[in-house]
Amino acid sequence: MTEDKIEMDVMGITYSQIQQGAYALLLKQRNGDLRVPIVVGIPEAQSIAMRLEHVMPPRPMSHDLMVSMFHAFGISLDEVLIYRFSDGVFMSKLKLSTNGQDLELEARTSDAIALALRTNAPIYTTQEVLNKTGFVIKDSEQGKVAVKPKRSLEDLTVEELQQKLTRAVKHEKYELAAKIQKTINDKLGKPSTGIDLPN
């Protein structure tokens, strides 16, 4: 590790103030006060948020599949390095090792961080990137940074909706359960006739 590398932690996801229909992934300097916002798309934001919340999807997402392939082929993700910021874009590398060989691959920063969270790999940036993009959050804004990307019921799969329906009924949230059931019926092309619990 060079002295120029600064370790970062994922602080959370919030709605992007810069780009409509996107989210901002917020990184924080591990031993300092600076924060770095990175604009990410909705699928990447959902993937990162699900990992932060320890949510297991019914089927593996793309990043889960990549980590499974890493394990299957004996590949270790040793670190992620966000090494440059140019024209509004963060440049990142995956530092991998396999069979005693070190590899570096270019990656989108959102993908790199989603993989790092799934493998407990450290995330680093450089002092230059931190100088260009870092800022200090005021105390009054501290509570605004961990907003999770919300998925509407229409964005969920039928399996996810059925799991959500079971939980809603279990906790006696019948109004929510009715909305979920209607969404399931709409997806399946069935008329809405009431709450139909999955077997």
N, C-alpha and C positions, 0 to 999 in steps of 0.2 A: 504494500500500500504506500502510495506516495503521500507526502504531506499535503498536497493540493486537494486530495479527496476528502469530502466532508459527508459524514453519514446523515441520512435523512430518514424520518419516520412518516408513515401515512397518517395524516390527521383526520381526514374524512372527505366526504363528498358534499358539494353544495351546488346550487343552481348557478350557472355561469352568468356573470354580469356583462360578459363581452359578446357571447355568441348565443343567439336564440336557438332553443332546441338542443342545447348541449349542457354539460355539467363541468364543474371545475373540481379537479382532484387537488386537494391541498396537502402539501408536504411541509413538514416542520424540521428545522435544523435540530439535530439531537442535542447538541451542547451549545445552544444559542437561541436567539429570539426571532430569527428570520423565518418567514414562511414563503413558499413558492407555489403559486397556482398554475395548474396545467389543465387546459381545456381538453375534455374527452367526450366522445360520443356516448349516446344513450346505452348501446349494448356493452361498451367497456365499463361505463359507470355502474351498470347493473352487476356485471361480473365482479368488479372490485367490491361493491357494497355487499354482495352476497357472501364474499369471503370474509369481510370485516365483521359481518354479523353471524358467521358460522352457519349459514343456511346451506343445506344440501339439496341441490336440485334433483328431480326424479331421474333425469338423465344427465350425463356429464356435459358441461359446457365446453366450448373450444379450448379454454385455458386449462380446464381439468384434464381434457384429453391429452394436451401437450405434456402436462406433468406426468401423466401415466406413461406416455411414450418415453420421457426422460428416464423414468424408473425401469421400464422394460429393457432399454438399451444401455443402462449403466451410465447415464449422463447426469452430471451434477451441475446445477446452476449455482455458481459460487458467489456471484454478485451482479448487480445492475449498476451501470454507470451512466448517468445523464451528463454527457460531456460537452454539449454545445447548445447554445440558443441563438438561432439565426432566422431573421425574417418571420418572427412570431412562432417558430417551430422549435421544439426541444428534440435534440438528437440523443439517442441512447444506444448502448451496447449491452448484450448479454455476455457475461464471461462464464464460459462453460469448461468443464473438464471431463474427460472420459479416457479410461485406460492409460492414465499417466500423461495424456496430451491435453494441452490448454487450447481452447478455441474462443474466438470472439465473433459474435454475430450482431449485425445491425438490427434494431427492432423499433417499432413504434413505442413511444414511452408508456402509453397506456397499457399495451400488451406486456411490456417488460415488467411493469409494476404489478399487474395482475398475476404474472408468473412468480414474481418475488414473494408476494403474499402467500402463495400456495406452497412455496418451498422454504419459507423462512430465510430467504437469501437477503443479505443487506443491500440497501439502496444508497448509492453515493451520488454526489454531484461535485462540481469543481467550484473553486472560489470565484472564478470568472462568471460562471452561470449564476451563482448566488448573488454576485454584485449586480448583474444585469436584471435579475427577476425577483430577488428577495424583497420582502417588506415586513414591517412589524405590525402585528394586529393590536388595536387598542383594546383595553380591558372591556369596554362596552360591547365589543364585537365578538368576544370569545365564544359566546353561546350560539353564534350563528354558523359555525364552520362545520358542524358534524351532521348537516342535513343529509338524509339518505335519498337517493333517487326513488321516487314513488312510481310504481308500475300500476297502471289502471287495470281493472278486472279484465278488460278486453285484451290486454297484452299478455295475460297468463295463459298457459296451456290448460286443457281440460283436466289433466292430472293435477296440476297445481291448484286449479279451482276446486277440485273435489277435496283435496287436503285442507284447503282454506275453509270449505263448507263444513267439514267435520269439526274443525276447531271452533268455528262460529257457533254451531249447535251445542257443542260441549260446554261452551262458556255462556250459553243462553243469549247469544246476540242474534235474535231471530230476524230482525230487520236487515242486518248485513247478510245473513244466510239466505234470505229471500232474493236479495240482489245478486248474490253469487249464483244461486240456482237459476235465475233468469238468464244470466250470462252463459252458463253451461248449456241451457236449453237453446239459446240463440246460436251458440257455436255448433250444436248438434242438429240444428234445424227442427227442434221439437217445440211444441206449444208449452207455455209456462202454466203448470197446473199445481204448483206448490213445491215444497222442499222434498227432494228425493235424495236421501243419503246414499253415498257409495257403499257397496258391500265390503 
